[in-house]
Amino acid sequence: MNTTTPKPLINKVALVTGGSRSIGAAIAKRLAADGAAVALTYSASPDKADEVVRAIEVAGGRALAIRADAGDAAAVKASVQNGADLRPAGHPGQQRRHRDRETRG
């Protein structure tokens, strides 16, 4: 990440459904480059999701891959809750949770 450019999404968390491949991966990386911590969901590509997370982290960002079916409302809700763990320490509503990376509805 280029540290000389403004980061309008600093201290924000973004959730990208389908963020392990193609457009979703590009969106996740761009949000991270703009300063957001990124939670991304995937359903069948854990290796690709891990690649996106590693790319974000190597560039100095924060990311989390969550297995969730975007067609399952309960799984998406759980993804939002898990993604909230990426909020900065001390952020209002910050909670620490122990959870499995896999989210099922």
N, CA, C and O of each residue as an XYZ file, in Angstrom:
420
protein
N       0.836     -1.192      0.000
C       0.000      0.000      0.000
C       0.872      1.243      0.000
O       1.910      1.279      0.661
N       0.468      2.219     -0.710
C       1.187      3.481     -0.772
C       0.784      4.339      0.417
O      -0.373      4.748      0.519
N       1.724      4.619      1.322
C       1.401      5.348      2.547
C       1.338      6.851      2.343
O       1.002      7.577      3.278
N       1.652      7.340      1.150
C       1.616      8.781      0.918
C       0.256      9.255      0.409
O       0.002     10.459      0.371
N      -0.611      8.342      0.024
C      -1.926      8.735     -0.452
C      -2.927      8.706      0.688
O      -2.773      7.925      1.627
N      -3.953      9.547      0.620
C      -4.966      9.543      1.668
C      -5.693      8.199      1.722
O      -5.881      7.530      0.706
N      -6.083      7.836      2.905
C      -6.804      6.578      3.106
C      -8.169      6.918      3.704
O      -8.328      6.951      4.924
N      -9.142      7.168      2.844
C     -10.445      7.639      3.320
C     -11.220      6.621      4.147
O     -12.183      6.983      4.823
N     -10.816      5.360      4.104
C     -11.573      4.333      4.832
C     -10.858      3.851      6.094
O     -11.207      2.807      6.644
N      -9.875      4.595      6.547
C      -9.141      4.220      7.755
C     -10.128      4.070      8.917
O     -11.062      4.862      9.043
N      -9.926      3.070      9.751
C     -10.785      2.751     10.894
C     -12.188      2.302     10.498
O     -13.110      2.342     11.313
N     -12.347      1.876      9.252
C     -13.618      1.326      8.779
C     -13.414     -0.148      8.481
O     -12.297     -0.600      8.231
N     -14.520     -0.895      8.512
C     -14.486     -2.311      8.159
C     -15.431     -2.522      6.986
O     -16.557     -2.025      6.991
N     -14.974     -3.254      5.988
C     -15.794     -3.576      4.822
C     -16.017     -5.081      4.769
O     -15.117     -5.864      5.074
N     -17.220     -5.473      4.382
C     -17.536     -6.881      4.156
C     -17.775     -7.052      2.664
O     -18.644     -6.399      2.088
N     -16.996     -7.937      2.039
C     -17.130     -8.204      0.613
C     -17.586     -9.643      0.451
O     -16.821    -10.572      0.707
N     -18.837     -9.832      0.024
C     -19.298    -11.195     -0.223
C     -18.734    -11.647     -1.558
O     -18.687    -10.879     -2.519
N     -18.308    -12.895     -1.608
C     -17.679    -13.405     -2.823
C     -16.340    -12.737     -3.084
O     -15.971    -12.500     -4.234
N     -15.617    -12.435     -2.020
C     -14.382    -11.674     -2.148
C     -13.145    -12.477     -2.452
O     -12.037    -11.942     -2.396
N     -13.299    -13.749     -2.775
C     -12.108    -14.569     -3.007
C     -11.677    -14.622     -4.463
O     -10.569    -15.067     -4.762
N     -12.535    -14.175     -5.374
C     -12.200    -14.313     -6.785
C     -12.670    -13.109     -7.591
O     -13.585    -12.388     -7.192
N     -12.035    -12.914     -8.708
C     -12.443    -11.974     -9.738
C     -12.751    -10.571     -9.205
O     -11.922     -9.960     -8.531
N     -13.929    -10.078     -9.509
C     -14.294     -8.711     -9.133
C     -14.299     -8.544     -7.619
O     -13.847     -7.521     -7.104
N     -14.808     -9.547     -6.904
C     -14.846     -9.461     -5.442
C     -13.458     -9.311     -4.840
O     -13.269     -8.531     -3.907
N     -12.485    -10.050     -5.363
C     -11.106     -9.953     -4.871
C     -10.529     -8.575     -5.164
O      -9.846     -7.992     -4.322
N     -10.804     -8.056     -6.356
C     -10.312     -6.723     -6.717
C     -10.934     -5.656     -5.813
O     -10.256     -4.718     -5.394
N     -12.211     -5.801     -5.520
C     -12.885     -4.841     -4.633
C     -12.283     -4.912     -3.238
O     -12.011     -3.877     -2.629
N     -12.069     -6.131     -2.720
C     -11.484     -6.294     -1.382
C     -10.115     -5.623     -1.301
O      -9.813     -4.926     -0.333
N      -9.294     -5.839     -2.323
C      -7.951     -5.242     -2.333
C      -8.016     -3.721     -2.422
O      -7.223     -3.031     -1.781
N      -8.940     -3.196     -3.202
C      -9.063     -1.739     -3.333
C      -9.534     -1.116     -2.027
O      -9.006     -0.088     -1.605
N     -10.525     -1.732     -1.383
C     -11.004     -1.219     -0.097
C      -9.867     -1.207      0.926
O      -9.721     -0.255      1.693
N      -9.066     -2.272      0.929
C      -7.921     -2.335      1.843
C      -6.902     -1.243      1.513
O      -6.346     -0.619      2.416
N      -6.658     -1.014      0.231
C      -5.711      0.030     -0.176
C      -6.192      1.410      0.270
O      -5.389      2.312      0.510
N      -7.509      1.560      0.378
C      -8.085      2.827      0.839
C      -8.193      2.896      2.363
O      -8.754      3.849      2.905
N      -7.656      1.886      3.052
C      -7.556      1.943      4.503
C      -8.514      1.080      5.288
O      -8.380      0.982      6.508
N      -9.483      0.445      4.636
C     -10.452     -0.383      5.359
C      -9.841     -1.722      5.759
O      -9.008     -2.277      5.042
N     -10.260     -2.223      6.897
C     -10.014     -3.621      7.226
C     -11.098     -4.388      6.466
O     -12.246     -3.945      6.416
N     -10.749     -5.521      5.879
C     -11.681     -6.201      4.987
C     -11.971     -7.619      5.467
O     -11.065     -8.425      5.674
N     -13.261     -7.898      5.637
C     -13.723     -9.263      5.855
C     -14.304     -9.706      4.522
O     -15.137     -9.006      3.946
N     -13.877    -10.852      4.030
C     -14.408    -11.327      2.762
C     -14.961    -12.721      2.932
O     -14.407    -13.543      3.662
N     -16.063    -12.978      2.247
C     -16.648    -14.313      2.326
C     -16.306    -15.103      1.075
O     -16.032    -14.551      0.009
N     -16.333    -16.406      1.248
C     -16.138    -17.339      0.148
C     -16.975    -18.555      0.444
O     -17.329    -18.805      1.596
N     -17.299    -19.324     -0.598
C     -18.073    -20.539     -0.351
C     -17.311    -21.792     -0.734
O     -17.486    -22.831     -0.098
N     -16.473    -21.724     -1.755
C     -15.829    -22.946     -2.225
C     -14.346    -22.790     -2.538
O     -13.734    -23.725     -3.055
N     -13.762    -21.659     -2.246
C     -12.375    -21.424     -2.641
C     -11.519    -20.928     -1.478
O     -11.066    -19.783     -1.500
N     -11.286    -21.765     -0.459
C     -10.510    -21.280      0.682
C      -9.087    -20.868      0.303
O      -8.550    -19.920      0.875
N      -8.477    -21.561     -0.644
C      -7.117    -21.192     -1.047
C      -7.088    -19.819     -1.702
O      -6.193    -19.019     -1.432
N      -8.057    -19.546     -2.556
C      -8.121    -18.239     -3.205
C      -8.438    -17.142     -2.190
O      -7.903    -16.037     -2.279
N      -9.304    -17.445     -1.230
C      -9.616    -16.466     -0.178
C      -8.361    -16.157      0.633
O      -8.100    -14.998      0.955
N      -7.586    -17.183      0.963
C      -6.342    -16.977      1.710
C      -5.339    -16.151      0.898
O      -4.603    -15.342      1.461
N      -5.310    -16.353     -0.418
C      -4.422    -15.551     -1.272
C      -4.779    -14.069     -1.202
O      -3.895    -13.215     -1.126
N      -6.071    -13.769     -1.229
C      -6.509    -12.373     -1.156
C      -6.137    -11.788      0.206
O      -5.635    -10.667      0.285
N      -6.381    -12.543      1.273
C      -6.031    -12.075      2.622
C      -4.530    -11.818      2.708
O      -4.108    -10.779      3.216
N      -3.722    -12.755      2.217
C      -2.267    -12.567      2.263
C      -1.831    -11.338      1.468
O      -0.969    -10.583      1.918
N      -2.418    -11.133      0.294
C      -2.061     -9.972     -0.528
C      -2.379     -8.671      0.214
O      -1.598     -7.720      0.170
N      -3.510     -8.634      0.883
C      -3.889     -7.447      1.649
C      -2.924     -7.240      2.808
O      -2.482     -6.119      3.058
N      -2.597     -8.317      3.516
C      -1.702     -8.206      4.666
C      -0.282     -7.812      4.241
O       0.357     -6.997      4.906
N       0.209     -8.378      3.150
C       1.546     -8.035      2.654
C       1.620     -6.549      2.317
O       2.663     -5.916      2.480
N       0.502     -6.004      1.846
C       0.457     -4.589      1.493
C       0.221     -3.699      2.716
O       0.102     -2.481      2.585
N       0.154     -4.311      3.910
C       0.009     -3.534      5.139
C      -1.407     -3.420      5.654
O      -1.653     -2.681      6.608
N      -2.350     -4.133      5.052
C      -3.749     -4.062      5.477
C      -4.128     -5.179      6.428
O      -3.311     -6.029      6.782
N      -5.387     -5.155      6.831
C      -5.945     -6.192      7.708
C      -7.099     -6.851      6.984
O      -7.926     -6.176      6.371
N      -7.155     -8.189      7.057
C      -8.208     -8.914      6.357
C      -8.527    -10.216      7.064
O      -7.727    -10.747      7.835
N      -9.716    -10.713      6.780
C     -10.204    -11.954      7.368
C     -11.066    -12.648      6.325
O     -11.948    -12.021      5.737
N     -10.825    -13.935      6.084
C     -11.651    -14.731      5.180
C     -12.644    -15.532      6.011
O     -12.273    -16.154      7.007
N     -13.903    -15.514      5.600
C     -14.972    -16.199      6.326
C     -15.734    -17.079      5.339
O     -16.223    -16.600      4.316
N     -15.831    -18.366      5.656
C     -16.604    -19.256      4.794
C     -18.080    -19.040      5.076
O     -18.542    -19.251      6.197
N     -18.819    -18.617      4.056
C     -20.252    -18.359      4.202
C     -20.919    -18.374      2.838
O     -20.359    -17.884      1.857
N     -22.099    -18.931      2.783
C     -22.905    -18.944      1.570
C     -23.710    -17.650      1.518
O     -24.551    -17.409      2.385
N     -23.463    -16.826      0.522
C     -24.152    -15.532      0.412
C     -25.657    -15.695      0.232
O     -26.399    -14.736      0.445
N     -26.122    -16.859     -0.147
C     -27.546    -17.112     -0.292
C     -28.222    -17.510      1.000
O     -29.439    -17.695      1.026
N     -27.466    -17.647      2.069
C     -27.992    -18.056      3.376
C     -27.987    -16.839      4.298
O     -26.929    -16.394      4.742
N     -29.173    -16.304      4.583
C     -29.282    -15.071      5.372
C     -28.614    -15.197      6.739
O     -27.982    -14.247      7.201
N     -28.740    -16.335      7.384
C     -28.121    -16.511      8.703
C     -26.592    -16.502      8.597
O     -25.909    -15.958      9.465
N     -26.066    -17.100      7.540
C     -24.613    -17.111      7.349
C     -24.087    -15.708      7.069
O     -23.017    -15.337      7.552
N     -24.834    -14.930      6.293
C     -24.416    -13.554      6.005
C     -24.448    -12.722      7.283
O     -23.536    -11.934      7.531
N     -25.488    -12.892      8.092
C     -25.570    -12.164      9.370
C     -24.387    -12.520     10.265
O     -23.788    -11.641     10.886
N     -24.052    -13.799     10.332
C     -22.897    -14.227     11.133
C     -21.600    -13.645     10.561
O     -20.690    -13.315     11.321
N     -21.505    -13.516      9.253
C     -20.321    -12.923      8.623
C     -20.149    -11.469      9.036
O     -19.033    -11.015      9.288
N     -21.246    -10.752      9.103
C     -21.191     -9.352      9.543
C     -20.674     -9.292     10.978
O     -19.818     -8.468     11.300
N     -21.189    -10.158     11.831
C     -20.738    -10.182     13.227
C     -19.265    -10.538     13.319
O     -18.527     -9.921     14.088
N     -18.826    -11.525     12.548
C     -17.415    -11.915     12.569
C     -16.526    -10.822     11.990
O     -15.436    -10.574     12.506
N     -16.973    -10.175     10.940
C     -16.213     -9.086     10.346
C     -16.045     -7.917     11.293
O     -15.058     -7.185     11.213
N     -17.000     -7.737     12.190
C     -16.914     -6.645     13.161
C     -15.703     -6.802     14.072
O     -15.263     -5.832     14.689
N     -15.166     -8.003     14.161
C     -13.962     -8.219     14.975
C     -12.751     -7.476     14.426
O     -11.754     -7.314     15.130
N     -12.826     -7.027     13.192
C     -11.717     -6.283     12.597
C     -11.713     -4.813     13.000
O     -10.782     -4.081     12.664
N     -12.749     -4.376     13.720
C     -12.761     -2.972     14.160
C     -11.546     -2.711     15.035
O     -11.082     -3.604     15.744
N     -11.033     -1.494     14.987
C      -9.857     -1.168     15.799
C     -10.152     -1.329     17.284
O     -11.276     -1.104     17.731
N      -9.140     -1.718     18.040
C      -9.289     -1.821     19.492
C      -9.760     -0.478     20.039
O      -9.278      0.575     19.621
N     -10.680     -0.521     20.951
C     -11.191      0.703     21.542
C     -12.349      1.311     20.774
O     -12.952      2.283     21.229
N     -12.670      0.750     19.609
C     -13.794      1.249     18.828
C     -15.081      0.947     19.581
O     -15.207     -0.129     20.164
N     -16.039      1.870     19.583
C     -17.314      1.585     20.255
C     -17.911      0.287     19.721
O     -18.010      0.095     18.510
N     -18.300     -0.583     20.611
C     -18.887     -1.851     20.213
C     -17.874     -2.944     19.944
O     -18.256     -4.064     19.606
N     -16.593     -2.645     20.085
C     -15.566     -3.658     19.846
C     -15.726     -4.799     20.838
O     -15.804     -4.579     22.046
N     -15.773     -5.989     20.330
C     -15.859     -7.176     21.174
C     -14.878     -8.203     20.642
O     -14.651     -8.299     19.436
N     -14.312     -8.952     21.534
C     -13.442    -10.051     21.122
C     -14.264    -11.325     21.184
O     -14.942    -11.595     22.176
N     -14.197    -12.086     20.138
C     -14.922    -13.344     20.090
C     -13.944    -14.456     19.738
O     -12.954    -14.237     19.041
N     -14.233    -15.626     20.222
C     -13.517    -16.812     19.790
C     -14.469    -17.508     18.836
O     -15.600    -17.826     19.203
N     -14.021    -17.743     17.622
C     -14.897    -18.335     16.651
C     -14.105    -19.158     15.655
O     -12.904    -18.973     15.461
N     -14.804    -20.045     15.053
C     -14.264    -20.829     13.966
C     -14.322    -19.967     12.709
O     -15.256    -19.180     12.556
N     -13.364    -20.092     11.820
C     -13.382    -19.305     10.574
C     -14.583    -19.657      9.716
O     -15.023    -18.841      8.907
N     -15.116    -20.847      9.877
C     -16.241    -21.254      9.043
C     -17.536    -20.780      9.693
O     -17.751    -20.991     10.886
N     -18.389    -20.145      8.914
C     -19.659    -19.636      9.408
C     -20.775    -20.365      8.690
O     -20.858    -20.371      7.462
N     -21.603    -20.960      9.464
C     -22.751    -21.672      8.879
C     -24.022    -21.141      9.506
O     -24.071    -20.842     10.699
N     -25.050    -21.028      8.680
C     -26.339    -20.526      9.139
C     -27.137    -21.546      9.859
O     -28.249    -21.260     10.303
